[in-house]
Amino acid sequence: YGEDLFQLKFSMNTAAIKTQVLSIIEQIPTDKEELFGYTIDWAIIDTKNIVQLKMRPWVTKKIVEYLGEEESTLIDYICKQISEHKKPEEILARLSLVLDEEASVFVVKMWRMLIFEMMQSETENPS
């Protein structure tokens, strides 16, 4: 009986988490201009160590997908740009030299991920 109750509670929690995640994703702009104009709460990004904990693994995975290898210098550079609160347009301009036409898609996805992690962090620990 206890195991069934646990499974039911776990399923309800999983459904609630999925609903919350979808709700956050729906709030993130998909239009590039709106996305790049979105206000980032850098205090949350910095205090929750989002760049190292969430963005670095994501950037690493994507760079491997794009370049076929883990290019640590490029990964460090991208994460440093985010940590220094660079505007997405600046990051895009710099990455265009390396990723060519893939740079725009990469930066849009990365910025959406950054906003998602910020918003999720806000909902987990509202101030």
N, C-alpha and C positions, 0 to 999 in steps of 0.2 A: 504493500500500500504506500509506504513512504517513498519508494523508488518511482512509482507512478506519479505521485504528487510532485516529486522533484522534476521529472521529465515534463510534466505539464507546466510547471513554473518556468523551467528552462525554455520551453517552446514559446511561452508567453513573452519572456524576456527577449528572446531572439527576434520575435515578431515586432516587439516594441523598438528594439534597436534598429531593425531594418526600416521601420516606419520613420524613425528619427533621422537616419542616414538619408533616406529618400527625401525627406522634408528639407534637410540642409542642402542637398544637391539641387533641388528645385529653386532654391533661393539664389544660387550662384549664377551670375550672368553668363550667357553663352556668346553674346555679341562681343567681339574683340575690344571695341571702344569702351563699352560699358564695363567689361571685365577689367581692362587696364585702368579704368577710372575708379574702380571700387576702392573704398578706403580700407586700408590694412591697419589693424590694431597691432602695431609693432611691439607694444608692451607684452601682449599675449604671446606673440611669436617668440620673443626673446626669453620671457620668464618660463615658458613651458618648453623651451629648448626644441621647438618644432623643426628648425632647420636641420639639426643633427639627428633627432630621433625619427622624424617622419620624412622630411624632404630628401636628405642624403640617400637613404635606401631607394627612394623612388627615382631620383636623378641617376643614380648608379645603374639601376635596371634599364632606364630609358636610353642612357648613353650606350650601354652594351647592345641594346636593340638597334640603335641607329648606326653605330660604328663597328659592331661585331667584337668589341673588346672593352674591358674596363679601363678607360683612359683616366687614371686617377688625377692627373694634373687638371684636366678639363672639369672633372667632377668637383674638385676642390675649388676651382675658379667659380663655377656656377653657384656653389653653396656660399662662397664668400660674397658674391654679388647680392644674394638674398640676405645674408647676415648684415650686410652694409646698407640694407634698405634701399637698394637701387630700384629705380622705376623699371617696369617690365619692358618699356620701349628701349631703354638703354641696354638691358640684357639681350633683347632681341637683336639690336644693331650689332652688338659684339659677337653673338653666337652665329649670326648670319655668315660670318667669315669662315666658320668651321662646319656648320651644319647646312649651309646653303638654303635651299627651299624648305628643308625640314625644320629650320629654326623657328618659323612662325608657329607651326603646329606644336612644337615642343614647348615653347614659352607659354602659349595659350593653355595647354594642358597643365603645365607646371604652376601657373598662376591660379588656375581653378583648384588644383590640389592644395596650394598654400591657403587659399580662402576657405576651402573645406576644412582643413585641419584647424584653422583659427576658429571657425564657427563651431566645430565639434568640441573644441576645447572650452569655448564659452558655455556651451550647453552642459558639459560635464561638470564644470566648476563655475557657476555664475557668481559674479562678484557682489 
